[in-house]
Amino acid sequence: MLGYKAARLKYSDQTGFDSVQRRLNSSSWRRIMSSQPFEQVTIIAACGLLVFTACGLNFSFGVYQEHYETLDDLFQGASFGQISLIGTLASSIMMLGAPLAHMMMRAHGVHATVVTSGVLSAVAGITASFGRTLWHFLVAQGVIQGCAACLAYITAITVTPRVLNSRRGLAMGIVTSGTGLGGVTWAPLLRYLLTKLGFRLTLAFVGLLSAISIVFAATVLNRALESLNNTQARRDDIENANDKSIASSKGVQLFRSTIFLAHTLASALQSAAYFTPLFFMSSVARSVNFSETASANIIALCNLSNFAGKLLVGYTADRLGSLETLATSTALSAFISLGMAYTVDVKIAIETQRKLLLVYSALYGASAGAYVALLPTTLVEQFGLDGFAKVNSVVYLCRGLGSLVGTWVAGSLVLAHLKAKVHESVDFFFSFLFVGISLSVAAALVLWPKIKTNIK
């Protein structure tokens, strides 16, 4: 019997991972899940807490970004784009490390993987608090924090689709909405702490607080998975399952399919654009004369919309289809980003620019976040649970690469006086244009499976 080890996704035999994926599709497993709603809710809540903590901090980096720009003695000679690379590293590594996170879950289990995330969060915060130059922050708040977020985030989005047979869209919406809810909570909290404690104590305190939250979520998640595994029907299903694995040739064919390639490229382009407005929102707000507090609140507004939008698209996807909902929301985020590029380029009253920025913040948060919520569900719909296990880490690896390159490119496109403490809104024209074009192409690629079907 695999027993407790199977619950922790710890498989030592070569065919174990594929065979367990088939069992998750079995009628016995569906009966187990339909009869254990408490465990389902517990798993969703624990995964949501992981995303809330680890990813919410990444989504609030704009507060740190704006504060760091005022520290001329600490970041002397550093450009706007170089400082933004801290947040870019954290967000991109969160997805770049997906293959390694999957390997760790298989080798050591879900609990050990998530606890490691908590430890790394504490190390990142405490180490960054002693930073003296830019590269110190790039390593601590960028790389180490990115690794911590990766282990928590990839675990959450991998476990949730596997343990749910229905309403995956809504469940993933709830779990991934933790990024938006976390941003709503973390952004004003970080602003308050930076004002009262300074950035060094803030980094250390937040690192310890996030570690406690992640370890707590790891404990709750592990117990819920153990409870599912201890169900007699689950044990019988494991003992009686056929251990035949999927032929490796099918896996090769899957990776060569145009649908997989379209999803991979779309994910990379969407990720390249996605974080840019979130990181630059505070600086854009300052360019139209919003105060520091108001700028932080605009980030909170964007994250609140992100939270609500993911719940809405998750609910909608269960009824209209994940692929259609994903393409529509991505196209909407592209349209409003192109509109924002036009807005900052034309001569209009500052008060009008401020209002349009508020509208953009709300709409972008609601529409762009849908990709994060629906990508796992869409992959399950397109490739099944077996295929999802194979393509998930590769797709998120490409998302990480897209984020790493895209945010740096967008930051480099900020014109002229990058070192100024307050920019003009026109400085962000090409960055918004880059976001809009990238999202437009991503939306078209998402629809490729439908286009291919119609061609046939």
KOLFIRO-479395 format. One line per field, with one value per residue (C-alpha): residue number from 1; residue in three letters; x, y, z. Coordinates in pm, whole numbers, plus 32768, in hexadecimal, padded with zeros to 4 digits. Layout:
N
seq = (NUM; ...)
type = (ALA; ...)
X = (X; ...)
Y = (Y; ...)
Z = (Z; ...)
***
This chain:
456
seq = (1; 2; 3; 4; 5; 6; 7; 8; 9; 10; 11; 12; 13; 14; 15; 16; 17; 18; 19; 20; 21; 22; 23; 24; 25; 26; 27; 28; 29; 30; 31; 32; 33; 34; 35; 36; 37; 38; 39; 40; 41; 42; 43; 44; 45; 46; 47; 48; 49; 50; 51; 52; 53; 54; 55; 56; 57; 58; 59; 60; 61; 62; 63; 64; 65; 66; 67; 68; 69; 70; 71; 72; 73; 74; 75; 76; 77; 78; 79; 80; 81; 82; 83; 84; 85; 86; 87; 88; 89; 90; 91; 92; 93; 94; 95; 96; 97; 98; 99; 100; 101; 102; 103; 104; 105; 106; 107; 108; 109; 110; 111; 112; 113; 114; 115; 116; 117; 118; 119; 120; 121; 122; 123; 124; 125; 126; 127; 128; 129; 130; 131; 132; 133; 134; 135; 136; 137; 138; 139; 140; 141; 142; 143; 144; 145; 146; 147; 148; 149; 150; 151; 152; 153; 154; 155; 156; 157; 158; 159; 160; 161; 162; 163; 164; 165; 166; 167; 168; 169; 170; 171; 172; 173; 174; 175; 176; 177; 178; 179; 180; 181; 182; 183; 184; 185; 186; 187; 188; 189; 190; 191; 192; 193; 194; 195; 196; 197; 198; 199; 200; 201; 202; 203; 204; 205; 206; 207; 208; 209; 210; 211; 212; 213; 214; 215; 216; 217; 218; 219; 220; 221; 222; 223; 224; 225; 226; 227; 228; 229; 230; 231; 232; 233; 234; 235; 236; 237; 238; 239; 240; 241; 242; 243; 244; 245; 246; 247; 248; 249; 250; 251; 252; 253; 254; 255; 256; 257; 258; 259; 260; 261; 262; 263; 264; 265; 266; 267; 268; 269; 270; 271; 272; 273; 274; 275; 276; 277; 278; 279; 280; 281; 282; 283; 284; 285; 286; 287; 288; 289; 290; 291; 292; 293; 294; 295; 296; 297; 298; 299; 300; 301; 302; 303; 304; 305; 306; 307; 308; 309; 310; 311; 312; 313; 314; 315; 316; 317; 318; 319; 320; 321; 322; 323; 324; 325; 326; 327; 328; 329; 330; 331; 332; 333; 334; 335; 336; 337; 338; 339; 340; 341; 342; 343; 344; 345; 346; 347; 348; 349; 350; 351; 352; 353; 354; 355; 356; 357; 358; 359; 360; 361; 362; 363; 364; 365; 366; 367; 368; 369; 370; 371; 372; 373; 374; 375; 376; 377; 378; 379; 380; 381; 382; 383; 384; 385; 386; 387; 388; 389; 390; 391; 392; 393; 394; 395; 396; 397; 398; 399; 400; 401; 402; 403; 404; 405; 406; 407; 408; 409; 410; 411; 412; 413; 414; 415; 416; 417; 418; 419; 420; 421; 422; 423; 424; 425; 426; 427; 428; 429; 430; 431; 432; 433; 434; 435; 436; 437; 438; 439; 440; 441; 442; 443; 444; 445; 446; 447; 448; 449; 450; 451; 452; 453; 454; 455; 456)
type = (MET; LEU; GLY; TYR; LYS; ALA; ALA; ARG; LEU; LYS; TYR; SER; ASP; GLN; THR; GLY; PHE; ASP; SER; VAL; GLN; ARG; ARG; LEU; ASN; SER; SER; SER; TRP; ARG; ARG; ILE; MET; SER; SER; GLN; PRO; PHE; GLU; GLN; VAL; THR; ILE; ILE; ALA; ALA; CYS; GLY; LEU; LEU; VAL; PHE; THR; ALA; CYS; GLY; LEU; ASN; PHE; SER; PHE; GLY; VAL; TYR; GLN; GLU; HIS; TYR; GLU; THR; LEU; ASP; ASP; LEU; PHE; GLN; GLY; ALA; SER; PHE; GLY; GLN; ILE; SER; LEU; ILE; GLY; THR; LEU; ALA; SER; SER; ILE; MET; MET; LEU; GLY; ALA; PRO; LEU; ALA; HIS; MET; MET; MET; ARG; ALA; HIS; GLY; VAL; HIS; ALA; THR; VAL; VAL; THR; SER; GLY; VAL; LEU; SER; ALA; VAL; ALA; GLY; ILE; THR; ALA; SER; PHE; GLY; ARG; THR; LEU; TRP; HIS; PHE; LEU; VAL; ALA; GLN; GLY; VAL; ILE; GLN; GLY; CYS; ALA; ALA; CYS; LEU; ALA; TYR; ILE; THR; ALA; ILE; THR; VAL; THR; PRO; ARG; VAL; LEU; ASN; SER; ARG; ARG; GLY; LEU; ALA; MET; GLY; ILE; VAL; THR; SER; GLY; THR; GLY; LEU; GLY; GLY; VAL; THR; TRP; ALA; PRO; LEU; LEU; ARG; TYR; LEU; LEU; THR; LYS; LEU; GLY; PHE; ARG; LEU; THR; LEU; ALA; PHE; VAL; GLY; LEU; LEU; SER; ALA; ILE; SER; ILE; VAL; PHE; ALA; ALA; THR; VAL; LEU; ASN; ARG; ALA; LEU; GLU; SER; LEU; ASN; ASN; THR; GLN; ALA; ARG; ARG; ASP; ASP; ILE; GLU; ASN; ALA; ASN; ASP; LYS; SER; ILE; ALA; SER; SER; LYS; GLY; VAL; GLN; LEU; PHE; ARG; SER; THR; ILE; PHE; LEU; ALA; HIS; THR; LEU; ALA; SER; ALA; LEU; GLN; SER; ALA; ALA; TYR; PHE; THR; PRO; LEU; PHE; PHE; MET; SER; SER; VAL; ALA; ARG; SER; VAL; ASN; PHE; SER; GLU; THR; ALA; SER; ALA; ASN; ILE; ILE; ALA; LEU; CYS; ASN; LEU; SER; ASN; PHE; ALA; GLY; LYS; LEU; LEU; VAL; GLY; TYR; THR; ALA; ASP; ARG; LEU; GLY; SER; LEU; GLU; THR; LEU; ALA; THR; SER; THR; ALA; LEU; SER; ALA; PHE; ILE; SER; LEU; GLY; MET; ALA; TYR; THR; VAL; ASP; VAL; LYS; ILE; ALA; ILE; GLU; THR; GLN; ARG; LYS; LEU; LEU; LEU; VAL; TYR; SER; ALA; LEU; TYR; GLY; ALA; SER; ALA; GLY; ALA; TYR; VAL; ALA; LEU; LEU; PRO; THR; THR; LEU; VAL; GLU; GLN; PHE; GLY; LEU; ASP; GLY; PHE; ALA; LYS; VAL; ASN; SER; VAL; VAL; TYR; LEU; CYS; ARG; GLY; LEU; GLY; SER; LEU; VAL; GLY; THR; TRP; VAL; ALA; GLY; SER; LEU; VAL; LEU; ALA; HIS; LEU; LYS; ALA; LYS; VAL; HIS; GLU; SER; VAL; ASP; PHE; PHE; PHE; SER; PHE; LEU; PHE; VAL; GLY; ILE; SER; LEU; SER; VAL; ALA; ALA; ALA; LEU; VAL; LEU; TRP; PRO; LYS; ILE; LYS; THR; ASN; ILE; LYS)
X = (8000; 8074; 7FB2; 8025; 8138; 803C; 7F7F; 80BE; 80F6; 8232; 8269; 83A5; 834F; 8371; 8207; 816E; 812F; 807E; 7FB2; 7F3A; 7ECF; 7DF6; 7D63; 7CFB; 7C1E; 7B87; 7A20; 7A98; 7B55; 7A28; 7953; 7A53; 7A5F; 78E6; 78C4; 79D1; 7978; 7A22; 7B74; 7B37; 7AEA; 7C15; 7D02; 7C7B; 7C9E; 7E01; 7E6F; 7DC8; 7E8D; 7FD0; 7F86; 7F0C; 8053; 8163; 80D2; 8020; 8172; 81F3; 80BF; 8103; 826B; 8201; 81FA; 8363; 83BB; 8339; 83E4; 8532; 8538; 8552; 8687; 8798; 88AA; 8850; 8806; 88F7; 8911; 87FB; 86F9; 8583; 859D; 86B8; 85F3; 84BF; 8596; 8576; 8402; 8430; 851A; 842D; 8302; 83B6; 846A; 8317; 82C3; 841C; 8453; 831A; 83D8; 84AE; 837B; 82D6; 840F; 841A; 82AC; 82EB; 8429; 83D0; 8259; 8171; 81A9; 8325; 8311; 822C; 82E8; 8425; 836C; 8325; 848F; 8506; 840C; 84A3; 8604; 85AC; 8516; 8624; 8741; 86B2; 8696; 8813; 883A; 8930; 893A; 884D; 88D4; 888F; 871E; 8723; 879C; 86CC; 8586; 859D; 8630; 85F3; 8496; 844C; 84B0; 83D2; 82A9; 82E8; 82D2; 818F; 80E9; 8139; 80C8; 7F7D; 7F28; 7F99; 7EDD; 7D91; 7D31; 7D93; 7CAE; 7B79; 7A9F; 79AA; 79A4; 7B19; 7AF6; 7A56; 7B48; 7C75; 7BD7; 7BBF; 7D21; 7DC9; 7CF9; 7DE4; 7ED7; 7DE1; 7D65; 7ECC; 7F1F; 7DF6; 7E72; 7FE9; 7FFC; 7F6D; 8012; 8165; 8131; 80DA; 8202; 82F6; 8282; 828F; 83AD; 8483; 84CB; 85C5; 84E3; 83BF; 8478; 84D5; 837B; 82C3; 83B2; 8369; 81F3; 81DE; 82A6; 81AE; 8088; 8121; 8182; 8022; 7F8D; 807D; 8003; 7E93; 7EC8; 7F8D; 7E80; 7D6E; 7E31; 7E76; 7D03; 7CB0; 7DB6; 7D3B; 7BE2; 7BA9; 7B26; 7C66; 7D3C; 7C78; 7C99; 7E13; 7E38; 7D65; 7DE6; 7E93; 7FFA; 8018; 80B3; 8071; 8160; 8279; 8237; 80E6; 8198; 8281; 8158; 80AE; 81D9; 81EB; 807C; 8024; 7F29; 803C; 8121; 800C; 7FC4; 8136; 8171; 802F; 8091; 81EA; 815E; 804C; 8146; 8234; 8125; 8066; 8143; 81B1; 8082; 807F; 81EA; 81D1; 8076; 80F7; 81F1; 80EA; 8003; 8115; 8149; 7FE4; 8011; 7F79; 8011; 80E1; 7FBA; 7ECB; 7FC2; 7FCB; 7E4F; 7E42; 7F12; 7E1C; 7CFB; 7DA0; 7DD4; 7C70; 7BEF; 7CDD; 7C41; 7ADB; 7B2C; 7BC0; 7A8B; 79AC; 7A6E; 7A8D; 7915; 78E1; 79DC; 7921; 77F2; 7879; 79C6; 7B20; 7BB5; 7AAB; 7AB2; 7C2E; 7C40; 7B34; 7BD1; 7D2D; 7CA8; 7BFF; 7D42; 7DF6; 7CF1; 7CF9; 7E78; 7E85; 7D86; 7E64; 7F8C; 7EBF; 7E4F; 7FAE; 8024; 7F1E; 7EFE; 7DDC; 7D93; 7E49; 7CFE; 7C80; 7DC0; 7D92; 7C2F; 7C95; 7DAF; 7CB6; 7BD5; 7CFD; 7D75; 7C24; 7BE7; 7D48; 7D4D; 7C03; 7C50; 7DC4; 7DB1; 7CC5; 7DEC; 7E8A; 7D42; 7CDB; 7E24; 7E32; 7CC2; 7CEF; 7E1A; 7D4E; 7C34; 7D23; 7E0B; 7D59; 7DF0; 7EFC; 7F60; 7F48; 804D; 8139; 810B; 80CA; 8232; 82A7; 8196; 81E4; 8357; 830C; 8231; 8359; 843B; 8335; 8318; 8490; 84C2; 837D; 8389; 84F4; 849C; 8374; 844A; 8552; 8446; 83FB; 847E; 8580; 85AD; 859B; 864F; 855A; 8496; 8354; 831D; 823B; 811C; 8196; 82CF; 81FC; 8168; 8241; 8220; 80A4; 80BD; 819B; 80A0; 7F7C; 8024; 80A4; 7F4D; 7EA7; 7F86; 7F54; 7DD8; 7DEE; 7ECC; 7DE0; 7CD2; 7DAE; 7D0B; 7BB7; 7C47; 7CED; 7BA6; 7AE7; 7BEF; 7BC8)
Y = (8000; 815E; 81E4; 832B; 8355; 8365; 8478; 8543; 8509; 8449; 8339; 826C; 8184; 81FE; 81BF; 823E; 83A1; 833D; 822C; 830F; 840F; 8303; 82AB; 8411; 83E7; 82A3; 8279; 8214; 8359; 8422; 8374; 83C7; 8538; 855B; 84C8; 859C; 870B; 8775; 86FE; 87AD; 88F6; 88CD; 8890; 89BD; 8A99; 8A24; 8A53; 8BA8; 8C0C; 8BA1; 8C79; 8D98; 8DA0; 8D45; 8DE4; 8F07; 8F8F; 8F7C; 9035; 914B; 9186; 92CF; 9362; 92FC; 9373; 94D1; 94E2; 9464; 9575; 9675; 95CE; 9678; 9616; 94A3; 9480; 9586; 9576; 9473; 94B5; 9485; 9342; 92BA; 92E8; 9249; 9117; 90B7; 907E; 8FEC; 8EE1; 8E83; 8E66; 8DB3; 8CB8; 8C6F; 8BC9; 8B7A; 8A84; 89B9; 8883; 8880; 88B2; 8785; 86B6; 8718; 86BB; 8565; 8529; 85BC; 85F8; 8723; 876E; 877F; 8850; 8956; 8962; 89A6; 8AC8; 8B57; 8B39; 8BE5; 8D00; 8D46; 8D31; 8E1F; 8F29; 8F1D; 8F14; 9034; 9106; 9107; 916A; 927F; 9282; 922E; 90D0; 9073; 90B9; 9009; 8ECC; 8EDE; 8F89; 8F15; 8DB7; 8D26; 8DBB; 8D3C; 8BDB; 8BEF; 8C68; 8B5C; 8A38; 8ABF; 8B2E; 89FF; 8915; 89CC; 89D1; 8867; 87CC; 8881; 8802; 869F; 8681; 871A; 866D; 8789; 8904; 8914; 8A71; 8B00; 8A45; 8ACB; 8C24; 8C13; 8B93; 8C84; 8DAA; 8D9B; 8E67; 8F86; 8F6A; 8F56; 908F; 9147; 90E8; 9103; 924C; 9334; 9267; 928A; 9400; 9423; 9350; 9406; 9551; 94E0; 93E5; 9431; 933C; 9262; 9206; 91E7; 90E6; 9014; 9026; 8FD0; 8EAF; 8E12; 8E53; 8DB0; 8C84; 8C46; 8C5E; 8B6F; 8A67; 8A73; 8A3F; 891D; 886E; 8899; 8827; 86F5; 8682; 86AB; 85DE; 84D5; 84C2; 848A; 837D; 82C4; 8291; 811D; 814D; 8209; 80EE; 7FEA; 80B8; 80CE; 7F5A; 7EF1; 7FF1; 7F85; 8002; 8024; 8174; 824F; 820A; 8306; 8338; 83D4; 84C8; 8529; 8559; 8635; 871F; 8735; 878C; 88E6; 8911; 88E2; 89D0; 8AD4; 8ABE; 8AD7; 8C0B; 8CB0; 8C73; 8D09; 8E41; 8E72; 8E4F; 8F41; 9049; 8FE8; 9067; 91AA; 9282; 91EC; 924C; 93A4; 9405; 94C2; 9589; 95D6; 9652; 9735; 97C0; 9849; 98E2; 97D6; 97CC; 96A5; 9626; 964C; 9597; 946F; 9472; 9462; 9325; 92A4; 92FB; 923B; 910F; 911F; 911A; 8FFB; 8F3D; 8F79; 8F3C; 8DE4; 8D77; 8DF5; 8D55; 8C10; 8C02; 8C62; 8B64; 8A42; 8AA3; 8B31; 8A7D; 8ADA; 8B13; 8C0B; 8CC7; 8CD2; 8D61; 8E67; 8EE8; 8EF4; 8FBA; 90AF; 90E9; 9126; 9223; 92F4; 92F0; 937A; 947D; 94DC; 9506; 95FD; 96B1; 96F7; 9769; 9873; 99C8; 99B0; 9A4B; 99B1; 9975; 98AB; 97DF; 9793; 9715; 9642; 95A8; 953F; 94A2; 93F2; 936F; 92D0; 9240; 91C0; 9113; 9065; 8FFA; 8FAB; 8ED6; 8DE6; 8D47; 8CE3; 8C4E; 8B93; 8B15; 89D5; 898D; 89CA; 88E1; 87D2; 8805; 87F9; 86DF; 8628; 85E4; 8503; 860E; 8721; 866E; 866D; 87CB; 8897; 88C8; 8917; 8A1A; 8AC7; 8ABC; 8B7F; 8C6F; 8CB0; 8CF7; 8DE1; 8E9D; 8EBC; 8F48; 900A; 90DB; 9136; 919F; 926D; 9315; 9367; 940A; 950F; 9642; 974D; 9797; 963F; 96B3; 97C7; 979D; 97FE; 97A5; 9843; 9765; 9768; 96B0; 9574; 9582; 9475; 9395; 939A; 9366; 9237; 91AA; 91DD; 913D; 9012; 8FCE; 8FF0; 8EE3; 8E08; 8E20; 8DB4; 8C8B; 8C1B; 8BF2; 8B14; 89CB; 8A55; 8AD4; 8986; 88CF; 89B1; 8983; 880B)
Z = (8000; 7FB4; 80E0; 816E; 806C; 7F52; 8004; 800D; 7E9A; 7EEE; 7DEE; 7DDF; 7CBA; 7B56; 7AF4; 7C36; 7BC6; 7A82; 7B2A; 7C41; 7B3E; 7A98; 7BE9; 7C20; 7AEC; 7B70; 7BE7; 7D44; 7D6C; 7CF6; 7DFF; 7F0B; 7EB1; 7E99; 7FF6; 809C; 8066; 81AA; 812D; 7FE1; 808C; 8172; 804F; 7F91; 80C7; 810E; 7FA5; 7FA1; 80D8; 802F; 7F00; 7FDD; 809C; 7FA3; 7E6A; 7F13; 7F7F; 7E19; 7D9D; 7E98; 7E31; 7D93; 7EF2; 7F2A; 7DCB; 7E09; 7F5F; 7EDC; 7DD4; 7EED; 7F86; 7EBB; 7FB0; 7FA8; 7E34; 7DB4; 7C3A; 7C1B; 7B0D; 7B23; 7A5B; 7B31; 7C73; 7BD6; 7B8A; 7CFB; 7CD7; 7B7C; 7C02; 7D1B; 7C34; 7B19; 7BF7; 7C94; 7B47; 7ABD; 7BD6; 7B85; 7B0C; 7C46; 7D22; 7C7D; 7CB3; 7E22; 7E55; 7DBF; 7E84; 7FD8; 7FDC; 7FEA; 815B; 8145; 8008; 80A1; 81ED; 8126; 8086; 81DF; 8249; 810B; 8143; 8298; 820D; 80EF; 81D1; 82DB; 81E0; 8114; 8250; 8261; 80F2; 80A0; 7F25; 7E08; 7DCE; 7F39; 7EFF; 7DAF; 7E5A; 7F99; 7F3B; 7DD2; 7DB5; 7F10; 7F2F; 7DCF; 7E34; 7F68; 7E9C; 7D95; 7E89; 7F20; 7DDC; 7D03; 7E19; 7E39; 7CC6; 7C98; 7DBB; 7D8B; 7C2D; 7C8E; 7DB9; 7D16; 7C18; 7BD6; 7BF0; 7BB7; 7B25; 7C5D; 7D40; 7C83; 7C86; 7E01; 7E2C; 7D3B; 7DB6; 7EDE; 7E0D; 7DF3; 7F58; 7FCC; 7F0A; 7FA3; 80FB; 80CC; 8009; 8116; 8229; 8183; 8156; 82C7; 8339; 8255; 82E8; 8453; 845A; 832B; 8215; 82D4; 83F6; 8304; 8231; 8360; 83FF; 82BE; 827B; 83CE; 83B3; 825C; 82D7; 83F2; 8303; 8205; 8305; 8398; 823D; 8201; 833C; 82E6; 817E; 81E6; 82DA; 81D6; 80D7; 81DC; 822D; 80BE; 809D; 81D2; 8138; 8105; 7FA4; 7F4E; 7FD9; 7F18; 7DDD; 7E08; 7E4B; 7D20; 7C27; 7AE8; 7AED; 7974; 7926; 77FB; 76E1; 76CF; 755C; 75B1; 7694; 7578; 748E; 7592; 75AC; 7431; 7407; 7386; 74A1; 75A4; 74E9; 74D1; 7647; 7699; 75C2; 7639; 77A3; 776D; 76C3; 77C6; 78E0; 7833; 7843; 797C; 7A95; 79ED; 7A4B; 7BA8; 7BE5; 7B44; 7BC0; 7CED; 7C1C; 7B13; 7C27; 7CAD; 7B4E; 7B53; 7CAE; 7D8B; 7EE6; 7F61; 802D; 7F08; 7E25; 7F12; 7F1D; 7DA1; 7DAF; 7EB1; 7DC7; 7CAC; 7D8D; 7E12; 7CAD; 7C6B; 7D8D; 7D1C; 7BAD; 7BED; 7CAC; 7B93; 7A75; 7B35; 7B61; 79F4; 7972; 7A14; 7943; 77FE; 77E7; 7862; 7709; 769B; 77E5; 77E3; 7682; 76C6; 7807; 776C; 7643; 7731; 77F3; 76A8; 7634; 7772; 777A; 7619; 7686; 77AC; 76C1; 75F6; 7732; 77B4; 765B; 7616; 76B7; 77AB; 78FD; 7A24; 7AD7; 79AF; 79AD; 7B1D; 7AE6; 79BC; 7A86; 7B91; 7A89; 79EA; 7B39; 7B82; 7A26; 79F4; 7B44; 7AF9; 7993; 7990; 7AC9; 7A18; 7965; 7AAF; 7B2A; 79EF; 7960; 7A35; 79F3; 787E; 7872; 791F; 7822; 76FB; 7768; 7885; 79DC; 7946; 784D; 7953; 7A25; 78FA; 786C; 79A8; 7A16; 78B2; 787A; 79C4; 7978; 783A; 7901; 79E3; 78BB; 782C; 7974; 7998; 783C; 7817; 7952; 790F; 77AC; 7823; 792C; 7828; 7751; 785A; 77AC; 77F6; 7968; 7A08; 7B41; 7B8E; 7CD0; 7C21; 7AB2; 79B2; 7942; 77D8; 784D; 7864; 7704; 7667; 7797; 777F; 7606; 763F; 7739; 764B; 751F; 75E7; 767A; 7524; 748E; 75C2; 759F; 7433; 7489; 759E; 7494; 73BA; 742F; 73C0; 7279; 7235; 7277; 7188; 707A; 7094)
***
